[in-house]
Amino acid sequence: MYKLYDFLPSGNCYKIRLLLNQLGIAYKRVNIDILNKQSRTPEFLKINPNGRTPVLFHDGKYLAESNAILCYLASKTDFIPQGDYEQAQVLQWMFFEQFSHEPNLGARPKTAHLKEYL
């Protein structure tokens, strides 16, 4: 069973939930409320010393960083092409997304009123 340490409003966490669901992989979701510093507790920092979500637990191992998790989940599926050049194109898009879009969509929400919706 996969376990996903997750914060619902995070775009980076959403990417992982989306792929897990598209692949039909069952998982347990563990909410980590980053607004209340749950990702900075000693317990969570043992899981991910960077203190960030998402983190995937599988086969006794923890894996952090959304794009690393996506590659891990997709590695034995058709989501990752077989050719070297095609794989590099996938990574090219993932690096672009992380650099260009992540600061606006994947980072901690900056709105003070967000707690009302959680």
N, C-alpha and C positions, 0 to 999 in steps of 0.2 A: 504494500500500500504506500502510495506517495503521500507526503505531508507538505503542504504549502503554507509557509509563514507569509502572511499577506496583509496588505492595507487596501481596503476596497477602493478608495478614491485614486489610488496610484495607477497611472498609465502603464508603468513597468510591470506592476503586479497583474494588471488586466491582460497584458500580452500572454502571460503564463496561463492564466485561467482560460483564456480563449483557446490556446493550443491544446491544453489538457482536454478540454471539452470537444474540440474538433477531432482529436485522436481517440476519443472515447475512453480515456484513462481515468479511472476512479481515483479520487484523492480526498484527503481530509484537509480542510481549510482551518488554519489557526490565525485568528485576527491579532495583529500587532498594531496597536493604536500609537502611531508615531507622534501624533499631536500631544499625547500624554506621556511621551518619552519611554514607551514600552520597548522600543528598540535600543534603548540605552541601559537597560537593566543588566546586572552581572550575568543573569541566566541567558539572556538573548545574546550578549556579547561573546559568550562561549560558543554559540551557534555561528555567529557572524561577527568577527571582531570589528568590521567596518560599521556595524550598527545600522544596517540598511535592509529594507525589504525590496524585492522578494528573496526568499530562501527556500530551496526545495530540499526535502529529506527523502532519500531513497537508498535502499540497500545498505543502510547503516552509515551513509555519508551525507554531508551537507554541501549544497552547491548554491552559491550566491551569484548575483549579477544576471539581470534578465536575459540578455542575449546569450550568455553562456548556458543558461537553463534552457532556452529555446533550442540551441544547437544540440544539447544533450537529449532532449525529448524527441527531436526530429531526426536524430542520427540514424535510426533504423527504419525510417519511413520515406515516402516519396517527397516529403517536404524539403529534403536536402538532395539536390541532384548528385549524380555519380561523378560527372566530369570535373576535373580540377578547375577549369575556367568557370564553369557554371556555379560551382561551390564558391569561388571567389566573388562572383557577381552577387550571390546571396549575402555574403559577408560585407561586400561593398554597400549594399542597401542597408544592412543592419548597422554598420558603422555610421553611415550618413544619418540614419534615423536617430541614433543615440546622441550624436553630436548636435544635430540640427533641431530635432523635435523634443528630445527628452527634457531639456531645461524648462520647457513650457508645459509639457503634458505628463511627464513621468515623475517630476519632482514633488516634494511635499507641497500640498496646497497652501497658499498664502492668505486665504480668506479666513478671517477670525470667526465668522459665523458658520463655518463648515460643521462644527460639532452638532449643530441643530439637526443636520440631515443624517447623521450616523446612527 
